[in-house]
Amino acid sequence: MMPRDPIELEIFKNIYRSIAEEMGAALRRTAFSPNIKERRDYSCAVFDAGGEVIAMGDHMPVHLGSMPMSVRAAIEACPFAPGDVVMLNDPFRGGTHLPDITLVAPVYVEHGRGAGEHMGKARGRERPRHTTPTLHTTPDFYVASRAHHADVGGTYPGSMGLCREIYQEGFRIPPVRIVRSGKMERDILALLLNNVRTPGEREGDLGAQIAACHTGAERLREVCSRYGRERAHAAAADLLAYSEKMMRAFLSDMPPGVYRAEDFLDNDGISDQPVKIAVAVHVRGPGSAAAGAGPFDRAQGRLRPVSTSREASTQNPVHGRGARAYTVTIDFSGSDPQVEGSVNAVEAITCSACFYVFRCLLAEDIPATAGLMRPIQVIAPEGTVVNARPPAAVAGGNVETSQRIVDVLLRALSQAVPERIPAAASGTMNNLTIGGIDPRTGEPFAYYETIAGGMGARPTKSGVSGVHTHMTNSLNTPAEALEYAYPLRVRKYALRPGSGGAGQFRGGDGIVREIEVLTDAEVTLLADRRTRGPWGLKGGGEGEPGKACLIRGDGSVEKLPGKFSVRLKKGERIRIESPGGGGWGSPKLRDKPGGRDAPS
């Protein structure tokens, strides 16, 4: 098989990735809610004709790794036609939790719009006769946008409360067409908007997601017009094969063995019982049938070059499709059964966390495609906290359990590749929702944000303070934007000194965020790492656990758990102190030669 030009492969990698990034920019610029336009709680991706992801924007890892399952559910449930857009948020059909609404659109490329015609016009030749463009009968690509909507109904404003079943969490949407043949399905839209607290904001954010999908589709048509449809398809297949080969190259140098770890969520918010997540990572040796070529160069900290020969793109076995020899099996057997509270994770979340961790192990800027997971098998037993079944409540699985899955994977892999693994980060997204009636408008409002914490220390550097880590890649809402949009006031926003774990390299510090409500409001917190701090590595200390308290109008302070819902009166305040990251290495080594952070 003739090798593909690696320069062309790199060009197409960046073309497809730039399309996903431009989709995200369009979504951010046109969104209504601060959660999307300020916090950037959204993700966009590009998929080939088979629904395999070929490019992602640098958006939210928890969205991106799970989005392929939503795209597959949309393809299976709704036969597409030109101009259609399918909407869904069902966690049990490829979604994550109900506030994350995904839109999927097909991309059809016209016959007669390929590179030959484009170059012919450029050279001044006449267009051949009888070349009226026609559409293919099946999509050439798909594009998808996912965004966290600040309210989708349910018991609590913000749709992120302590519930016992999914029916309490909000409006559940199976794959349905929100746009048919280019026209909005007004009855579907009306059904959704009639079941949320902030319909104007929801409609605006959905419109922004549709615009993002339109942007992606137009750019893909332009690519096919310039390079030709077949060339664009071949490049997508090559990117999948190349990603797989690069991952196999890394895994072939990982020491064979079984690496086990477990970690715990504090509780499920209903009982005080810790929730265990256990993992066994089985790494097969380089002599097995699954081993790839081109070992990882530990001395250089990167992959040696591998062949870019064209290989047929095959289906992703992580989700039970296709037969392939696995190099790594990630087995979550031994994790606790699904629980009564809302910290249950669905299968898409667990697969997403695995995708994220193994993508992070690769030092090279390889394509973030479905090919990365072809050598990796994920076993998540049904009915457990890592693969919950209906009618489990799942709002916190996406934001809290996903972080703990990452923690337990990193802890296991620290036994195999210790030079690549950091100590535990804050391990929680500190999900804060506030809702009530805005006295300025007389209309309901619903505010949602996640609060950053400390990054875990690394083998050569201390952790970063006050940063969103792992499965979240969002921002804190700027105080000015928050106070402009909602009847809220930020009273304090600062780092939490000394909250990072001690060590040769210290964990990053958490954040203190204090918000005053300017009207009576319902406040909900869904957070973790309150009873045990993030762990350190190689003798490093734990980070400080998080805290929360209520400051009443008379100045009295009430300590609160990590998961609660409470009614605040005008003038009262909620104060969140997020965890620091774990330390790396013994603190005794910090003052010895080489014991400080390596230069960046």
Order of alpha helices (4+ residues) and beta strands (2+ residues): alpha-alpha-beta-beta-alpha-alpha-beta-beta-alpha-beta-beta-beta-alpha-alpha-alpha-beta-beta-beta-beta-beta-alpha-beta-alpha-beta-beta-alpha-beta-beta-beta-beta-beta-beta-beta
